[in-house]
Amino acid sequence: MAKKQKNCDPLDPADDHKGDWWDHVAYDPEHKLVLAVVPGARVTESVEELVAEVKDRLDDQPPALITSDEYAPYETVIATTFGQVVPPAPAGSGRRRLLPQRRPDPGLTYATVHKQREKGRVVAVQRKVVLGSQTAVDQALGASVCSRTINTSLVERQHATDRSRNARKARRTYKFSKDWRVHEAMTYFTMYSYNFCWAVRTLRARREDGSWQRRTPAMAAGLADHQWSLREWLTFPAVQ
């Protein structure tokens, strides 16, 4: 954004919001729903904000299966955010722990995907169960209606959809963002309006009369009963 990352000066405050700017996206592949998006630098704080938003929107319940690439902070943040406080040991002599210990939720299952590339092409895919058991992963995949393997391809496909809706993210053009605040605003606009206003072809459902009903991700997830117009979405009260 504004300039390439290699041209940014880490000691210059003016370059704080320039260079690489990532979309950290939590995506529900079954309903094609964007659960949360956090635009920003590829740092642990962005991951913490993303996972915290997901936890809040799922009423503190972890998804049946979480998958991601091998970006290191994900494991620690997921385990901590969806963790349980360990009861403290009886007080005794010595220094007390400032923060309570936490352990991952017993129902938490997390796996990663590593893609090996040669000359820009994927030549191998390595999958790894990080939290939980292989049995739990197999059960989650068996109950899934959209995938039978550990993968990140569905969220990657959503990235392609968003690039088609947000010209600022189109590759190899002069339409890149030059102001991080406008970039964030447009990211929120395209990502969240997609949930309510964009009918996804693969989500259509057959009615009782045999005709097909077009559905948005919000309709598939039970958050809406019709496809919203942009005017309806933009004027909907944020605070009820």
Sequence and secondary structure as in RCSB ss.txt:
>XXXX:A:sequence
MAKKQKNCDPLDPADDHKGDWWDHVAYDPEHKLVLAVVPGARVTESVEELVAEVKDRLDDQPPALITSDEYAPYE
TVIATTFGQVVPPAPAGSGRRRLLPQRRPDPGLTYATVHKQREKGRVVAVQRKVVLGSQTAVDQALGASVCSRTI
NTSLVERQHATDRSRNARKARRTYKFSKDWRVHEAMTYFTMYSYNFCWAVRTLRARREDGSWQRRTPAMAAGLAD
HQWSLREWLTFPAVQ
>XXXX:A:secstr
  S GGG  TT GGGTT S  EEEEEEETTTTEEEEEEEE SSHHHHHHHHHHHHHHTTT   S EEE   THHH
HHHHHHTEEE       SS   SS  EEE TT  EEEEEEEEETTEEEEEEEEEEES HHHHHHHHHH SS SS 
  HHHHHHHHHHHHH GGG TTSS   S HHHHHHHHHHHHHHHHHH  EEEEEEE TTS EEEE HHHHTTS S
S   HHHHHHS S  
